[in-house]
Amino acid sequence: MKAAKLGLILLALASLPAVAAPGLYIQGDAAYAKLKIKDDGGSTSNNGFAPRLSVGYDFGNNIRAAVDYTHYKTEKYSETTDYDHEHGKVKFNSIGVSAFYDFDVHPQLKPYVGARLGVNRVDAKDYYESASSQSSYSYRKTKTGIGALAGVGFNVTDNVTLDAGYRYNYWGKFDEAKLHTHEASIGVRVKF
């Protein structure tokens, strides 16, 4: 009888929500991102690896906040005809501030949702060469955008969490083109 009571008490204690200790954290993510550009002429996309680094604070009450930097795949292009050659590249970067809410469904497994405010930059350089002339063109623009996040964290230890998530970011309108990204990522969060 005592063993049954002890078992019930241990089961009840294990099912209680764990209150995480507050603290600073750093997170590294490897993401696959699809950056889509839409304008009057149609749409194009740039798919590829997008590493992300975040520094944040876990407030200990299921609320976190973080600042992140993401570098997206550089788009390179080149076109040659019998008369001329054009080539260039476009870089995409984003810095953002995110707020997260961790759902306390299990001490080790915590789904989360979040919102993000980002400062997004597009930097393009284009070079044109022909037999009679050469020219270059640069374009650099920064816009503010918004995003939504969702995912799940798995606590390996009290200070190490494996993270799998999805992130949508609306970058804003760059001249006549609207940009947004869909990202799937995996990463590691370490709390100090």
N, C-alpha and C positions, 0 to 999 in steps of 0.2 A: 504494500500500500504506500509506504514511504517513497519507494522508487517511482511509482506512478505520479505521486504529487510532485516530486522533484522534476520528473520529466515534463509535466504540465507547466511548471514554473519556468523551466529553461526554454520551453517552446514559446511561452508568452513573452519572455524577455527577448528572445531572438526576433520576434515579430514586431517589437516596438520600433518606431522610426529612430534612426540614429541621427543625432545632431552633429553635423560636421563642424570641425573647428575652423574658425576664420583664418584666412591667410592669403598671402601673395602666391600666384602661380605663373608658370610659363608653359605654353603649349606649342608644339610643332605639329603641323598637319601636312599630309601629302594628299592633294586633291586632283580629281579629274574635272576639268571645267569646260563648259560649252558656252563660249561668248558669242552672242547672236547680235548682228547689226541689221536693222531694218530701216529702209528709206523708200522713197517713191519708186526706185528702180527694182525693188525686191528685197531679198535678205541674203546674207552670207553668214557663215559661222566660222569660228576659230576654236578648234578643240585641242586640248592638250593638258599637260601637267601644270599644276599651279601650286607651288609651295606657299605655305602660310605660316607666319610666326605671330603668336599672341602673348601678351603679358596682361594678367588680370588679377582680380581680387575676389576671393570667395568670402562672402559676408557671414557664412555659417548658418544662414536661415533659408537655405535653398535658393538664394539670389546670388548671382555672380555678375561681374562686369569686366570687360576686357577691351584692350586696344590691339588691333591687328594690322599686319601688312601682308598683302598678297601680290605676288608677281605672276602675271599670266603669260602664256606662251607668246613669244614674239612672232608676228606674222611677217614673213619675208616673201617677196614676189620679184619676178624678173620676166621681161618680155622682150624678145628680139625679132625684128623683121629684117628685110633686105636693106632697109634705109636707116633704121635707128634702133636704139637699145634703151629700155626703161627698166629701172630696178629700184627697190626701196624696202623699207621695213616699218612696221607699226608696233609700238610697245604699249602694253596695257598694265597699269598698276592701280592698286587701291589701298587706302588707309582708312580704317573704320573704328567706330566705337560701338560695342555691342552690350546688351543687357540680356541675361539668361534667367530663366526660372527652371530649377531642377525639381521634378516630381519625385516625391519620397515614397516610391512604391516598394523598394527593397533596399536593404543596407548596401548591397554591392551594385545593383543595377538601377540607374537613374536616367529615365528619359528627360529630355529638356526641350523647351521652346525658347525663342529669343527674337529680338529685333535689332537691326543694325542701321546706323547712319554712317555713310561712307563718303570719302572724298576720292573721286576717281579721275585718273589722268590718262589721256590718250596722247601719244607722242609719235608723229609720223615724219619720215624723211623720204623724199622721192628724188631720184636722179634721172636725167634724160640726156642722152648723147646721140648726136647724128653726125654725118660727115661735115656739116657746116656750122653746128652749134652745140653748146652744152648748157644745161641749166639744172637748177636744183630747187626744191620746194620743201619747206618745213611747216609742220602744223603741230601745235601743242595747245591742248585745252584741258581744263580741269572743271569738273562738275560735281555737285553734291547729289547723292542718291540714297535710296532706302532699301532695306532688305529684310527678309525673314529667315529664321534658322530653326532647325529641328534635328534632334538626334538622340543618342543614348550614350551614357558613360558607364563603363564597367570598372569599379574600384578594385584594382589589383591589390593595393595596400591602402593604408590611410592617406598616403601622400601621392600615390601614382594611380592615374585613371586612364584607361584606354577609351578612346572616343571615336564614334562613327556618326557622321552627320551629313545633312543636306543643307545647302545654303542657296537662296535666291537673292540676287541683287539687281535692282533697277539702277543703272548708271546715270540715267538722264538723257537729255537730247543734245547731241553734238552736231551743231549746224542743223542739217535736215535728217540726221540719222539718230535713231533710238537704239541704245545699247542695253543689254541685260545679260546676266550669267546664271547658269544652273551649275551647281558644284556638288559633287559627292566626295567626301573626304574621310580619311582615317588618320588618327593622331594619338599623341601621348601628352597628357597633362600632368605636371609635377608641381605639387604644392610645397611651399617652404614654411 
